[in-house]
Amino acid sequence: MADSIIQYLAGTLTQLLQQEAKVLLGVDDQVRSLAAQLNMINSFLRDSEGKRDEQETVRALMSQIKDVAQEAEDAIDDFMLAVEKQKRRNVVGKFFRSIDHAAKLHNVAKKIDAINATITEIYKNVQVYGIEMKEGCGKDLHRESSSVVRSRRRDVEEDVVGFEDEADTLMMKLISGTLHLDFVSIVGMGGLGKTTLARKIYNDPAVNDHFHCRAWVFVSEDYDTREVLLGIIRSVMAAADLESLEKKKDQELKDMLYKYLKGQRYLVVMDDIWKPGMWDEVKACFPDSENRSRIMITSRKKEVAVAVSPASPHFLRPLTDEEGWELFSKKVFRREDCPRDLENLGRNFVSKCRGLPLSIVVLAGILACDRSYRSWSKKIAHVSSCIAEDKTCMDILALSYHDLPRQLRPCFLYFAAFPEDYEVPVRRLISLWIAEGFIPQIRGRTMEDVAEDYLENLIDRSLLQAGKIRTDGGIKTCRIHDLLRDLCISEAQKDNFMDMRFGMGSSSSSHSHPRRLSLHGCGPRFIYSKSCDITHVRSIQCFGRDSRRVSKTHWKALSEGKLLRVLDFGSSIVDEVPHVAEELILLRYLRFANTPLNSLPNAILNLWHLHTLDMRDSRLTTLPVGIYKLQELRHLYLFGSVKLPEPPAKFLEIGWKLQIVSTIAPDEGTATLVKKGMLDSVTRLGLCGNHSSSCESILSNIHRLPNLESLKIISTIDSHILENLDPKMFPANLTKITLIDTRLFPSAVEIVGRLPNLRILKLLKDSVDTGIDLYFNFGMGSFPELRVLYMVETCLKHWCIDSNAMPLLQRLVIRDCKGFWSMSHEALATLPNLKYVDLIRPNPSLCDHVRLLQPMVKDRWRMIVYPPLKT
C-alpha cells in the first residue's frame, strides 16, 4: 500500500509548495527534496509492478518503502496541522507564537532530512535489487500460481453441478445464431465457476458434433502468446509434428493456424484471460468462413470481454442454495446419503458460502474429514475462517487483487472496514474515498465522477457486487463477497492499512500504530480505552448496535487523533460536541447517525477542511452563519426544514463548493443563496417545508443553478405556485424531479412535461391532488426524455396517456395508489420502449385494467404484480 501513500504524498507536496510558499519559508528546500525523492520511489514502484513477491530481498525492500512512506505521511500531516493552526491565529497570536511555528518548522525539517536520507539509502538498494528483479523468476512464480489455479479448478470440475439454464443459453449462442464468426464471453469473480460452465458446454455431445474441430487453452495472468498459439495448434492439429512446431517463429505459427482453420467450423475456448491486449495478439489467426465458427472466453474482467467482442458478456450467477447443496453433498458424502442429523447443519454451511463453488468445495473438503454432528456444530460459527485458512483458495482470489492498478487498491481494501453482508451506500462510500485522499483531482471532472469510475472498475473486475440500483440506473449500494472481504481484511492488516476491532479485546493485527480503525460494537468506549492509540489514525468508523453516549471524556480522547480525516460515530449517541473537537483540524468527513442535537455546535464550524457533514438524523432547525466558514464543504446532509442564514458579504465573494445539499427550507435564506450564486456548484438540491412565497422565489430563480441535476421538494405547496411554472425556470441539466406531499395539478404537469432533459419523475405521497384527471397528452408530445415514472400513494381519478407522450419510458412503478383509478391502458400498452412495470398493492379498479393489459403486452414487458391477481 506504499504505492497509494507515496502517490498521494507526492501530489500533496507539489500542491503545498504552490499554495503555501509563505508558511514554508525555512523548510521549502527540504519539502521540495522530499517531493523529488517520493517521485523517484513512485517511478520505481510503477516499474516494479508484478515483481514484488519474487525474492526475499525485494519483499524486505517493499517493507522499508511502506514504513518510510507512512513516516513521511505523518511528518507532512503534522506539518500541515501546524500550518492550519498558524492560519487561525489572529495577528497578536501570530506575533507571540511565531517562535513556536519556527520550532515546529525546525522539527519538521529534521524529520524530512531523516526521511530523505532513508529514501536515498533505499534507492541505492533499488539499483542493486533491480538487476536481480529483472533476472528473477517472475514467470516461474506465475506458472506456479497458474498450476495452483488449474489444480483447484479440476477439483471443482470433478463434480459438475448446476448452471443448467446458463449452459442451455450459451449453447444456443454457440450452435445457432449468425453465420459469421461470433463470440461468447463468460465473466465472474474468481471461484464462481466460469471454467466449470465453459468446460460443461465444451464437452457437451451436441457441441462436439456441431464443430469440426475444437481447442481449449488456458491463458492465465502472465500469458505467453507463443504458448497460447501452440496450445491451440496441438488441440486442433493432433497430427502436427511437435518438434517442428517448436522451431517455427510466432508469425509462422499464426499463418499455419489460420490456414488450417480456414473453411473449418471451429470452437476455440480461451480460459482465464486477464489482459485486453491478449486478443489483439492472436485475433488474426481466426478466419471468418461464415460457417458459425465460435470463440468462447472466460475472464474476471468485463473490459476483457468487451475488448474481444462488443456484444454483452454473460455475467455468471452464483449457485442457488439447492445447487450448492448438491455440490456439497457430492464432495462430502460421494455416493452415500447425507445423515439426517447433518442435513440442516450442512445446508447452513452451504448458505454461508453465498453460492461460490470454490468456497463450497473447500468447506466440503474440511468437513469430510470428520462427519460428526459435534465437529460440524463447532465449525458452523467460523465458516469464513475455515475457508480462509485454505491457502490455495485465497491465492486464487488474491490474483484479482494483485492485478489491480495501484490507484484502485486502497479503494478495494477500504471494504475491510464494513461488517459482513453489509450493503454499502455508494454515495457515502464515495465521500469516504474522497475524504481519505484516494481520488485524484482531474481537470474537467468532479472527484465524484472519478470515484464512480473507480467503483464500476472494481465491479467490472468482479471484486465487488452491485446491490440496489438507483432510478437513474446508477449503483445505489454495493457489497463484497465474504471470501473477498476476508482477503481485504488480511491484506489491510498486513499493510497496516486498517485494523478491525470486534469488542474491547486486543486486535489481531501485529501493528501497534494502525492508520485506520473500524470498530464493531465497541464505539467510543474503545477510543477511550488504554489499548487504543489513535495518534497515527486517519479514519475511525463505528458499526454495530453500540448506542452509548459519546461523553466529553470520549471527545477528549478523540482529540488526540489530530491527523483524523474521517470520523463516523455509527449508532453512538452524540448529544454534545465540546470545543476540544476543534483539535481535529484535518477532519474531512463527519457523520452522526444518532444525535438529538437541535443546533450546530461551534466546534464543527471550525473544522474548515470538512468535505462531508452528515447530520440527516439530527433535529436541527436552523444553521448558524458560521456554516459558511466551511469553504471546502461538498456534501451537506440534513433532515427536515433546516433554515440557512443569509451569508455575509465577504462569503458571497468567496463562493461555496457545495454539490449536494438536502434537505433545507425553501425560505428567504435559501432564495438569497440561489440568487447570489452561492449554490452554483450544487448538483442535487432537496427542499423541505411550507414556505409558499419563498418557494416561488426559489423556483423562479432555479435556472441560475447551472449544474443542478436533481430537485426534490417535500412540502404542501399552494396550487398557484406550481401553476405559474415555466419550462425556462428550470436549468437545462435537470434530469430528475421528486415531489413528496407536494400538490401537483394538471397545469403544472404540462409544464414539467416540457422539460427537455427530464429522465426521472417521482410523485410520492399525495403529490397529486385528490380525485383529479392527469393528462400526459399535450403539444407535440410530453416528457420526451422520461425513462422512469414513479407514482406512490397518490389518489388519481383518471390517468390518460397520448400516443405522443413518454416515447422513451422504460420503467413504470405504481404503488399503494388508493381511490378509484382509471387509465388508458391501450395507450400504455403501445409505449415502444417500456420494459419494466411494477404494480404493488393495486386497488380493485387498477386490477381490472391490469387484467386487460396482460394479454396485450404478453412477453414484451417484465410485469410484477404484488400480490398476484386472482384469476
Residue pairs with C-beta under 8 A, 6 or more apart in sequence:
1 66
1 409
1 410
1 413
1 495
1 496
1 497
2 45
2 62
2 65
2 66
2 69
3 42
3 45
3 406
3 409
4 406
4 407
4 409
4 410
4 438
5 66
5 69
5 70
5 72
5 73
6 38
6 41
6 42
6 45
6 65
6 69
6 72
7 42
7 406
7 407
8 73
8 437
8 438
9 38
9 69
9 72
9 73
9 76
10 35
10 38
10 39
10 42
11 440
12 76
12 437
13 31
13 32
13 34
13 35
13 38
13 76
14 35
16 24
16 31
16 76
16 80
17 24
17 28
17 31
17 32
17 35
20 83
21 28
23 83
23 86
23 87
23 101
24 31
26 102
26 105
26 106
26 109
27 79
27 105
27 108
27 109
27 112
30 108
30 109
30 112
30 113
30 116
31 112
33 112
33 116
34 72
34 112
34 115
34 116
34 119
37 115
37 116
37 119
37 120
37 123
38 72
38 119
40 119
40 123
41 65
41 69
41 119
41 122
41 123
44 123
44 126
44 130
45 65
45 406
46 406
48 58
48 130
48 133
49 406
50 138
50 222
50 402
51 58
51 133
51 136
51 138
52 58
52 59
52 62
53 59
53 141
54 133
54 136
54 137
54 138
54 141
55 129
55 132
55 133
55 136
57 129
57 132
58 129
58 132
58 133
58 136
61 122
61 125
61 126
61 129
64 118
64 122
65 122
66 495
66 496
68 115
68 118
68 119
68 122
70 496
70 515
70 536
71 111
71 115
71 118
72 112
72 115
74 536
74 563
75 108
75 111
75 112
75 115
77 563
77 586
78 108
78 111
78 563
79 104
79 105
79 108
80 586
81 562
81 563
81 585
81 586
82 101
82 104
82 105
82 108
84 585
84 586
84 608
84 609
85 585
86 94
86 97
86 101
88 606
89 97
138 222
139 222
139 224
142 220
142 221
142 222
143 222
145 220
145 221
145 395
145 399
146 218
146 220
146 221
146 222
148 392
148 395
148 396
149 220
149 272
149 395
149 396
149 399
150 218
151 392
152 358
152 361
152 392
152 393
152 396
153 195
153 196
155 361
156 191
156 193
156 195
156 196
156 357
156 358
156 361
157 195
157 196
157 199
159 327
159 330
159 331
160 196
160 199
160 200
161 319
161 323
161 326
161 327
161 330
161 357
162 193
162 319
162 320
162 323
162 324
162 326
162 327
163 193
163 196
163 197
163 200
163 316
163 319
163 323
166 197
166 314
166 316
166 317
167 197
167 200
167 201
167 204
169 314
170 184
170 186
170 197
170 201
170 296
170 314
171 201
171 204
171 206
171 207
173 182
173 184
173 294
174 184
174 201
174 207
174 210
174 267
174 294
174 296
175 206
175 207
175 210
175 292
176 292
177 292
178 292
179 290
179 291
179 292
180 288
180 290
181 286
181 287
181 288
181 289
181 293
181 294
181 295
182 292
182 293
182 294
182 295
182 309
182 311
183 294
183 295
183 296
183 297
183 308
183 309
183 311
184 294
184 295
184 296
184 297
184 314
185 296
185 297
185 298
185 299
185 304
185 305
185 308
185 309
185 311
185 313
185 314
186 194
186 197
186 198
186 296
186 297
186 298
186 299
186 313
186 314
186 316
187 194
187 298
187 299
187 300
187 301
187 302
187 304
187 305
187 313
187 314
187 315
187 316
187 462
188 194
188 300
188 315
188 316
188 462
189 300
189 356
189 397
189 400
189 462
189 463
189 481
189 484
190 300
190 358
190 396
190 397
190 399
190 400
190 462
191 356
191 357
191 358
191 359
191 393
191 396
191 397
191 483
192 316
192 318
192 356
192 357
192 358
192 462
193 316
193 319
193 357
193 358
194 271
194 272
194 298
194 299
194 300
194 316
195 271
195 272
195 298
196 357
197 316
198 269
198 271
198 296
198 298
199 216
201 207
201 296
202 214
202 216
202 267
202 269
202 296
207 214
207 267
208 214
210 265
210 292
211 265
211 266
211 267
211 293
211 294
212 264
212 265
212 266
213 235
213 236
213 261
213 264
213 265
213 266
213 267
214 235
214 236
214 266
214 267
214 268
214 269
215 231
215 232
215 235
215 236
215 266
215 267
215 268
215 269
216 235
216 269
216 271
217 228
217 231
217 232
217 235
217 268
217 269
217 270
217 271
218 231
218 271
218 272
219 228
219 270
219 271
219 272
219 273
219 274
219 278
220 272
220 274
221 272
221 274
221 275
221 399
221 403
223 273
223 274
223 275
223 278
225 250
225 278
225 281
225 282
226 250
226 253
228 270
228 278
228 282
229 250
229 253
229 254
229 257
229 282
229 285
230 245
230 253
232 257
232 268
232 285
233 240
233 245
233 253
233 256
233 257
233 260
234 240
234 242
234 245
236 257
236 260
236 261
236 264
236 266
237 260
245 253
248 256
254 282
254 284
254 285
257 285
258 284
258 285
258 286
258 287
261 285
261 286
261 287
261 289
261 293
262 287
262 289
263 287
263 289
263 291
264 289
264 291
264 293
265 289
265 291
265 292
265 293
266 286
266 293
266 294
267 293
267 294
267 295
267 296
268 286
268 294
268 295
268 296
269 295
269 296
269 297
269 298
270 295
270 296
270 297
270 298
271 297
271 298
272 298
272 299
272 300
273 279
273 297
273 298
273 299
273 304
273 308
274 299
274 300
274 301
274 304
274 403
275 304
276 301
276 303
276 304
276 306
276 307
277 307
278 304
279 297
279 304
279 307
279 308
280 307
286 293
286 295
287 293
295 308
297 304
297 305
297 308
299 305
300 400
300 461
300 462
301 460
301 461
301 462
302 313
302 460
302 461
303 460
305 313
306 313
317 355
318 354
318 355
318 356
319 327
319 355
319 356
319 357
319 360
320 355
321 347
321 350
321 351
321 355
323 355
324 350
324 351
324 353
324 355
324 357
324 360
325 346
325 347
325 350
327 357
327 360
327 361
327 364
328 346
328 349
328 350
328 360
328 363
328 364
329 338
329 346
331 360
331 361
331 364
331 365
331 368
332 338
332 346
332 364
332 367
332 368
332 371
333 371
338 346
339 371
341 373
342 371
342 373
342 376
345 373
345 376
345 377
345 380
346 367
346 376
348 380
349 363
349 367
349 376
349 379
349 380
349 383
350 360
352 383
352 384
352 482
353 359
353 360
353 363
353 383
353 387
354 481
354 482
356 481
356 483
358 393
358 396
358 483
359 387
359 393
359 482
359 483
362 386
362 387
362 390
362 393
363 383
363 386
363 387
365 390
366 379
366 386
366 387
366 390
367 375
367 376
367 379
370 376
379 386
384 420
384 482
384 483
384 485
384 486
385 486
387 393
387 483
387 486
388 394
388 483
388 486
388 487
388 490
393 483
394 483
394 486
394 487
394 490
397 483
397 484
397 487
398 487
398 491
400 461
400 462
400 463
401 409
401 412
401 463
401 487
401 491
403 461
404 412
404 461
404 463
407 438
407 440
407 454
408 454
408 457
408 458
410 436
410 438
410 497
411 433
411 438
411 454
411 455
411 458
412 458
412 463
412 464
412 488
413 488
413 491
413 492
413 495
413 497
413 498
414 429
414 432
414 433
414 436
414 438
414 498
415 424
415 464
415 480
415 484
415 485
415 488
416 485
416 488
416 489
416 491
416 492
416 493
416 497
416 498
416 500
416 518
417 498
417 500
417 516
417 518
417 539
417 541
418 424
418 480
418 485
418 518
418 543
419 520
419 543
419 544
420 482
420 485
421 479
421 482
422 479
422 543
423 467
423 468
423 477
423 478
423 479
424 467
424 477
424 478
424 479
425 476
425 477
426 452
426 455
426 474
426 475
426 476
426 477
426 478
427 635
427 660
428 591
428 614
429 455
429 478
430 439
430 448
430 451
430 452
430 455
431 589
431 611
431 612
431 614
431 634
431 635
432 539
432 566
432 589
433 439
433 451
433 454
434 447
434 448
434 451
434 588
434 611
434 612
434 634
435 565
435 566
435 588
435 589
435 611
435 612
436 538
436 539
436 565
436 566
437 565
438 451
438 454
439 447
439 450
439 451
439 454
440 447
440 450
441 447
442 450
446 659
448 659
452 474
452 475
455 464
455 475
455 478
456 475
458 464
459 465
459 466
459 475
459 478
463 480
463 484
464 478
464 479
464 480
464 484
465 478
465 479
465 480
465 481
466 475
466 478
467 475
467 476
467 477
467 478
467 479
468 475
468 476
468 477
469 475
469 476
470 476
471 736
471 760
471 762
471 788
471 790
471 811
472 735
472 736
472 759
472 760
472 788
480 488
489 500
491 497
492 498
492 499
493 499
493 500
493 508
493 509
493 510
493 511
496 509
496 511
496 513
496 514
496 515
497 515
497 516
498 514
498 515
498 516
498 517
498 518
498 539
499 507
499 509
499 511
499 514
499 516
499 517
499 518
500 507
500 508
500 509
500 518
500 520
501 507
501 517
501 518
501 519
501 520
501 522
501 526
502 520
502 521
502 522
503 520
503 521
503 522
504 522
504 525
504 526
504 529
504 531
506 531
507 514
512 533
513 533
513 535
513 536
514 536
514 537
515 536
515 537
515 538
515 539
516 537
516 538
516 539
516 540
516 541
516 566
517 526
517 532
517 534
517 537
517 539
517 540
517 541
518 541
518 543
519 526
519 527
519 540
519 541
519 542
519 543
519 544
519 546
519 570
520 543
520 544
521 543
521 544
521 545
521 546
522 544
522 546
523 542
523 544
523 546
523 548
523 550
523 569
523 570
523 571
523 572
524 542
524 546
524 548
524 550
524 551
524 554
524 557
524 558
524 569
524 572
525 546
525 548
525 554
526 532
527 534
527 540
527 554
527 557
527 558
528 553
528 554
528 557
532 557
534 540
534 557
534 558
534 560
534 561
534 564
535 560
535 561
535 562
535 563
536 563
537 561
537 563
537 564
538 563
538 564
538 565
538 566
539 564
539 565
539 566
539 567
540 558
540 561
540 564
540 566
540 567
540 568
541 566
541 568
541 570
542 568
542 569
542 570
542 571
542 572
543 570
544 570
544 571
545 571
546 570
546 571
546 572
547 571
547 572
547 573
547 594
548 572
548 573
549 572
549 573
549 574
549 575
550 569
550 572
550 573
550 574
550 575
550 576
552 576
552 578
552 580
555 576
555 577
555 578
555 580
555 581
556 580
558 564
558 567
558 580
558 581
558 584
559 580
559 581
559 583
559 584
561 584
562 583
562 584
562 585
562 586
563 586
564 584
564 586
564 587
565 586
565 587
565 588
565 589
566 587
566 588
566 589
567 584
567 587
567 589
567 590
567 591
568 589
568 590
568 591
568 593
569 591
569 592
569 593
569 594
570 593
570 594
571 593
571 594
572 594
573 594
573 595
573 596
574 592
574 594
574 595
574 597
575 595
575 596
575 597
576 597
576 601
577 597
577 601
577 603
577 604
578 601
578 603
579 602
579 603
580 603
581 601
581 603
581 604
581 607
582 603
582 606
582 607
584 607
585 607
585 608
585 609
586 609
587 607
587 609
587 610
588 609
588 610
588 611
588 612
588 632
589 610
589 611
589 612
589 614
590 604
590 607
590 610
590 612
590 613
590 614
591 612
591 614
591 615
592 614
592 615
592 617
592 618
593 614
593 617
594 617
595 615
595 617
595 618
596 618
596 619
597 615
597 618
597 619
597 620
598 618
598 619
598 620
598 621
599 620
599 622
599 624
600 615
600 620
600 623
600 624
600 626
600 627
602 624
602 626
604 610
604 613
605 624
605 626
605 627
605 629
605 630
606 629
607 630
608 629
608 630
608 631
608 632
609 632
610 630
610 632
610 633
611 632
611 633
611 634
611 635
612 633
612 634
612 635
612 637
613 630
613 633
613 635
613 636
613 637
614 635
614 637
615 637
615 638
615 639
616 637
616 638
616 639
616 662
617 639
618 638
618 639
619 639
619 640
620 638
620 639
620 640
620 642
621 640
621 641
621 642
621 643
622 642
622 643
622 645
623 638
623 642
623 643
623 644
623 645
624 645
625 645
625 646
625 647
625 648
627 633
627 644
627 645
628 647
628 648
628 651
628 656
631 654
631 656
631 657
632 657
633 656
633 657
633 658
634 657
634 658
634 659
634 660
635 658
635 659
635 660
636 658
636 660
636 661
636 662
637 660
637 662
638 661
638 662
638 663
638 664
639 663
640 663
640 688
640 689
641 663
641 664
641 665
641 688
641 689
641 690
641 691
642 663
642 664
642 665
642 688
643 664
643 665
643 667
643 669
643 670
644 664
644 665
644 669
644 670
644 673
645 669
646 668
646 669
646 672
647 672
647 673
647 676
647 678
651 678
652 676
652 677
652 678
655 677
655 678
655 680
655 681
656 678
656 679
656 681
657 681
658 678
658 679
658 681
658 682
659 681
659 682
659 683
659 684
659 707
660 682
660 683
660 684
661 679
661 682
661 684
661 685
661 686
662 684
662 685
662 686
662 712
663 686
663 687
663 688
663 712
663 714
664 670
664 686
664 687
664 688
665 687
665 688
665 689
665 691
665 694
666 687
666 688
666 689
666 691
666 694
666 695
666 698
666 713
666 715
667 689
667 691
667 694
668 691
668 694
668 697
670 687
670 694
670 698
671 694
671 697
671 698
671 701
672 678
673 679
674 698
674 701
674 702
674 704
674 705
675 697
675 701
675 704
677 704
679 685
679 705
680 704
680 705
680 706
680 707
681 707
682 705
682 707
682 708
683 707
683 708
683 709
683 710
684 708
684 709
684 710
684 712
685 705
685 708
685 710
685 711
685 712
686 712
686 713
686 714
687 695
687 698
687 711
687 712
687 713
687 714
687 715
688 713
688 714
688 715
689 714
689 715
690 715
690 716
690 717
691 715
692 717
692 718
692 721
695 713
695 715
695 717
695 721
696 721
696 724
699 721
699 725
699 729
700 729
702 708
702 711
702 729
702 730
702 731
703 728
703 729
703 730
703 731
704 731
705 731
706 731
706 733
707 731
707 733
708 731
708 733
708 734
709 733
709 734
709 735
709 736
710 734
710 735
710 736
710 737
710 738
711 730
711 734
711 736
711 737
711 738
712 737
712 738
712 739
712 740
713 737
713 738
713 739
713 740
713 742
714 740
714 741
714 742
715 740
715 741
715 742
716 741
716 742
716 743
717 742
717 743
718 743
719 743
719 745
719 769
722 742
722 743
722 744
722 745
722 747
722 748
723 745
723 747
723 748
725 748
725 751
725 752
726 751
727 751
727 754
727 755
727 756
730 755
732 756
732 757
733 757
734 755
734 757
734 758
735 757
735 758
735 759
735 760
735 785
736 758
736 759
736 760
736 761
736 762
737 752
737 755
737 758
737 760
737 761
737 762
738 760
738 762
738 764
739 762
739 763
739 764
739 767
740 762
740 764
740 765
740 767
741 764
741 765
741 766
741 767
742 767
743 766
743 767
743 768
743 769
744 752
744 763
744 767
744 768
744 769
745 769
745 772
746 772
746 773
746 774
746 775
749 774
749 775
749 776
749 782
750 775
750 778
750 779
750 782
752 758
752 761
752 783
753 776
753 778
753 782
753 783
753 805
754 779
754 782
755 783
756 784
756 785
757 785
758 783
758 785
758 786
759 785
759 786
759 787
759 788
760 786
760 787
760 788
760 790
761 783
761 786
761 788
761 789
761 790
762 788
762 790
762 792
763 790
763 791
763 792
763 794
764 790
764 792
764 793
764 794
765 792
765 793
765 794
766 793
766 794
766 795
767 794
768 774
768 791
768 794
768 795
768 796
770 795
770 819
771 795
771 796
771 797
771 819
772 796
772 797
773 796
773 797
773 798
773 799
773 800
774 796
774 798
774 799
774 800
775 800
775 802
776 782
776 783
776 799
776 800
776 801
776 802
776 805
776 806
777 800
777 801
777 802
777 804
777 805
778 802
780 804
781 802
781 804
781 805
781 807
782 802
782 804
782 805
782 806
783 789
783 805
783 806
783 809
784 807
784 808
785 808
786 806
786 808
786 809
787 808
787 809
787 810
787 811
788 809
788 810
788 811
788 813
789 806
789 809
789 811
789 812
789 813
790 813
790 815
791 813
791 814
791 815
791 817
792 813
792 814
792 815
792 816
792 817
793 815
793 816
793 817
793 818
794 817
795 817
795 818
795 819
796 817
796 819
796 821
797 819
797 820
797 821
797 822
798 822
798 823
799 821
799 822
799 823
799 824
800 823
800 824
800 827
801 823
801 824
801 827
801 828
801 831
802 827
803 827
803 830
805 827
806 831
807 831
807 832
807 833
808 833
809 831
809 833
809 834
810 833
810 834
810 835
810 836
811 834
811 835
811 836
811 837
811 838
812 828
812 834
812 836
812 837
812 838
813 837
813 838
813 840
814 838
814 839
814 840
814 842
814 846
815 838
815 839
815 840
815 841
816 840
816 841
817 842
817 843
817 846
818 843
819 843
820 843
820 845
821 842
821 843
821 845
821 846
821 849
822 845
822 849
823 846
823 849
825 849
825 850
825 852
825 853
825 856
826 856
828 834
828 853
829 853
829 856
829 857
834 860
834 861
835 861
835 862
836 861
836 862
837 861
837 862
837 863
837 864
838 863
838 864
839 846
839 850
839 863
839 864
839 865
839 866
840 864
840 866
841 866
841 867
842 850
842 865
847 869
850 863
850 865
850 869
851 869
853 863
854 863
857 863
